[in-house]
Amino acid sequence: MTNEQLEVAILSDVVTRFANLKESTTRRALLIKFRGQPVSQALGDLLNQNILRRKDFYGASTATTEEEYLPTAAAFQFCGNTQLRDQVKLATTVVFHALQQMFVGEQRKEDLVFEDLKNHIAYAYPNRIFDNATLKIALYLAKDLGVLASYRLNPPDDNEVTSFRIGEGAITMVDPETEWDRVMAGFRPPVVGPTVDIGEGAARSQAQFNADKSQRDAAQTESKIIGHQGLLVFISHSSKDAELAQALIDLLKDALGLTANQIRCSSVDGYRLPVGVNTSRTTS
């Protein structure tokens, strides 16, 4: 298991436990489950990137086995459980809309509570019913998304916002429908390598991360190809592999959008080097 795969598996565990049981995950539990793996390094990376956070963290310099972890919004984004991610993302978007309305309409100075938020959501969406547990998770994650000026959690669990004040970010965001994606674009998710048997949640995470990486790589490749009109690919092969060379050319053209002047192949008509050219100089 690579470090990236381990990070995915840890996120899946922490997020699932929080969503289902409203509980944090102990370092000890992760060390036992992923014994023999570099759990300390993976947790350090996730904490440094603000994808996970420590519960009751007061600046201790040395981690202990009883240390506990809670998810941030980014943990839901990258946990690999797309159904849960989309469910929480939708609820958070609903909360964004409600907080905008409340920023305009609520003039009182005292803190707001979940019931205030729920009432605004019911007014804004009269024909829809939202699960309270999911909305509470969305409000909990809102503190990571720059829309709360202040908030209080429920000690000692620290898994629910008990009161809050709305921040300017709620009214200055350009579009509540795209705010989640805008914030998540600032994170660097792990890049997961080849598939290994590390559990269903981690496998889903790997697929998601690989898809994200493929999209970024494709965009970068397309940009480079568009800006480069010279020779990019030279195919050298045995004469008995001419059909394979033709198939490779077709793949390069279809998948990457290469043109004939960007491909050279000594055995395929239309892609041969012109007569009389310096082969070494042209293909270097």
KOLLORO-151767 format. One record per residue (C-alpha): x, y, z. Coordinates in steps of 0.05 Angstrom, whole numbers, plus 5000, padded with zeros to 4 digits. Last residue first. Example, Ala and Ser with C-alpha at 12.3 -4.5 7.8 and 13.67 -1.06 7.14 Angstrom:
527349795143/524649105156/
This chain:
532152954356/527752654301/529453164246/536853224263/538052474264/534152344200/537352894158/532252984103/533152714032/526352404021/521052654070/520252244134/514451764132/507651924164/503151944103/504551214086/506450804147/513250464151/518050994175/513351304226/513252054241/507852414280/506853164291/505853324217/500152824214/496253164270/495752964343/488853014376/491052654438/486252064441/484052004368/490652204335/495051814383/490551204378/490551214302/498151254303/498550664351/494050254305/498450404246/504650194286/501249544305/499749404232/507049534214/509649064268/513148574221/517749134197/520449224267/519149884300/520950624307/515351114319/517351844324/512552294364/512353044375/514553344309/512654084304/506154454318/506954534393/502055004428/496054564417/499953954440/502254284505/495254514523/492253834506/497453494551/495853964609/488453854602/489353104598/493753104659/488653484700/482953034678/487052404691/488852664760/481552764779/479752074752/485451754790/483052094854/475951844845/478051134828/482851114886/477551354934/472750814911/478150304924/479450614993/472150535011/471749814987/477849575024/485349575016/486049064959/490949414914/489749844852/495850184822/497650894844/493551414882/495052144875/493252454942/488753074938/491853764933/486954264960/485254944930/480154654882/476154444942/474355164957/471755304887/468054634884/464254794948/462755504924/459555284859/452155294877/453255844929/455456314873/459956924879/461256874953/460957564985/454657455026/456756825064/463957045066/461857635109/461157175168/454856905201/454956805276/454556125308/451555685361/451554935377/455954705319/456653945324/462353445331/466353755387/465153145431/467153475497/464353975487/458954185436/462054675387/461655435386/462055875325/464956525298/464956925233/462056335195/462256315119/469556145107/468855425084/471655045144/466355305192/461155085141/463154365155/459354355221/453354685186/453554135133/454053595186/448053905221/444253905155/445853165146/443152995215/436953425204/434953065141/432153545090/424953565066/423253935003/417054304980/417854925023/425255025004/426855745024/422155755084/424355065108/431655285099/430455915139/427255515195/433055015196/438155565203/434555865262/433755175293/441255065286/442955655330/444456395320/448756815366/446257475393/446958125355/440258135319/439658395248/437757735215/434957875145/440958005101/445757525134/440057025143/438657005069/446056885053/446356365108/440455995077/443655965008/450155705038/446455195080/443154915017/450054864986/452454495048/446653995041/448453864968/455753764985/453953295042/449852844997/454952884941/460552674988/456452115018/454851824950/461951934925/465151544982/472351644961/474452045023/476852634981/471053124985/468852885054/475852995081/475953685048/470053905090/474053755153/474053085187/475452955261/481452615292/483152355361/489852305399/489951705445/496251415413/499952055428/502652595381/508453025405/508553785398/502153925435/498954565407/492354535444/488654035402/482053805432/480353395369/485753415316/483853625246/483653245180/484153535110/487854135136/493753995090/498553925149/493553465183/493053005123/500552985114/501852845188/496552295187/500051955128/506852015161/504451725227/500651165192/506850905156/503950195148/505649565189/499049595225/493549945186/487749745232/491849785295/495050465280/488350735258/484950525323/490650815364/490151485328/483051525351/477151675306/471952205324/464652035333/458152265301/456351525292/454751465218/457652095189/463552135237/465351395231/464851425155/469152055151/474751785195/475051105161/474751365090/479951885105/484651355133/483750915071/485251505025/491451685065/493850965061/493050964985/497251584982/502651285027/502950684981/500050005000/
